[in-house]
């Protein structure tokens, strides 16, 4: 959202939470919530929110990427590496489009990987 882009992450968190509460099937709400939480260093909260998003919306690439990043940043290293492996298999050659995020999931290298 525009709030995340202008680095008003607290307001972005509030707006995304409201969106999810109103429309729990909206992928963008979860993606923006993940961005907002991780940008504030609330990595365990992001992990829990993205895990919930993964269970709520099946087949969302955006939520899967956010989930993998949240796993890594919250210290769930093996879970993050497993998500990266699943994404690489599912995407094949198109995995190159999210290489920065995948690399962070696998190795923990910071690379502005939020989507």
C-alpha positions in Angstrom: 0.0 0.0 0.0 1.0 3.6 -0.2 1.4 3.7 3.6 4.2 1.0 3.4 5.8 2.8 0.5 6.0 6.1 2.4 7.3 4.1 5.4 4.3 4.7 7.6 4.4 1.1 8.7 2.2 1.5 11.8 -0.6 3.0 9.8 -0.1 0.3 7.1 -0.4 -2.4 9.8 -3.7 -0.9 11.1 -5.1 -0.5 7.5 -4.1 -4.1 6.5 -5.6 -5.5 9.7 -8.9 -3.7 9.1 -8.9 -5.0 5.5 -8.3 -8.6 6.6 -11.1 -8.3 9.2 -13.5 -6.9 6.6 -12.4 -9.1 3.7 -10.4 -12.1 5.0 -10.1 -13.5 1.5 -8.1 -10.6 0.1 -4.5 -11.5 -0.6 -3.3 -7.9 -0.6 -4.3 -7.4 3.0 -2.0 -10.2 4.2 0.9 -9.1 1.9 0.7 -5.6 3.2 0.4 -6.7 6.8 3.5 -8.9 6.4 5.4 -5.9 4.9 4.3 -3.6 7.7 5.1 -5.9 10.5 8.5 -7.0 9.2 9.4 -3.4 8.5 8.8 -2.6 12.2 10.8 -5.6 13.3 7.7 -7.5 14.5 8.9 -10.7 12.8 7.2 -13.2 15.1 3.9 -11.4 14.6 4.5 -11.4 10.9 5.2 -15.1 11.0 2.0 -15.8 12.8 0.0 -13.5 10.5 1.4 -15.1 7.3 0.9 -18.6 8.7 -2.7 -17.7 9.2 -2.8 -16.2 5.6 -1.4 -19.4 4.2 -4.2 -21.3 5.8 -6.8 -18.8 4.8 -5.9 -18.3 1.1 -4.6 -21.3 -0.8 -2.2 -20.8 -3.7 -1.2 -17.2 -3.1 2.4 -16.5 -4.3 2.5 -13.2 -2.5 1.5 -14.7 0.9 3.9 -17.7 0.4 6.8 -15.3 -0.2 5.9 -13.2 2.8 5.5 -16.3 4.9 9.0 -17.6 3.9 10.5 -14.2 4.7 8.7 -14.0 8.0 9.8 -17.5 8.9 13.5 -16.6 8.3 13.3 -13.3 10.1 11.5 -14.8 13.1 14.2 -17.5 13.3 12.3 -20.4 11.8 15.2 -21.2 9.5 14.3 -24.7 8.4 10.7 -23.6 7.7 12.0 -20.7 5.6 14.4 -23.0 3.7 11.6 -25.5 3.0 9.3 -22.7 1.7 12.1 -21.5 -0.6 12.5 -25.0 -1.9 8.8 -25.4 -2.5 8.6 -22.1 -4.3 11.6 -23.0 -6.5 10.0 -26.3 -7.5 6.6 -24.7 -8.2 7.9 -21.7 -10.1 10.7 -23.4 -12.1 12.4 -20.8 -14.3 10.1 -18.0 -13.1 11.7 -18.3 -9.6 14.3 -15.9 -11.0 11.7 -13.2 -10.6 11.8 -13.5 -6.8 15.4 -14.6 -6.4 16.2 -11.9 -3.8 13.4 -13.2 -1.5 14.4 -16.8 -2.1 18.0 -16.1 -1.3 17.0 -14.4 1.9 14.8 -17.4 2.9 17.6 -19.8 2.2 20.6 -17.9 3.6 19.3 -15.0 5.7 21.1 -12.5 3.6 19.2 -9.2 3.8 18.1 -7.9 0.4 15.1 -5.7 0.5 13.1 -8.7 -0.4 9.6 -7.6 0.7 7.0 -7.9 -2.0 
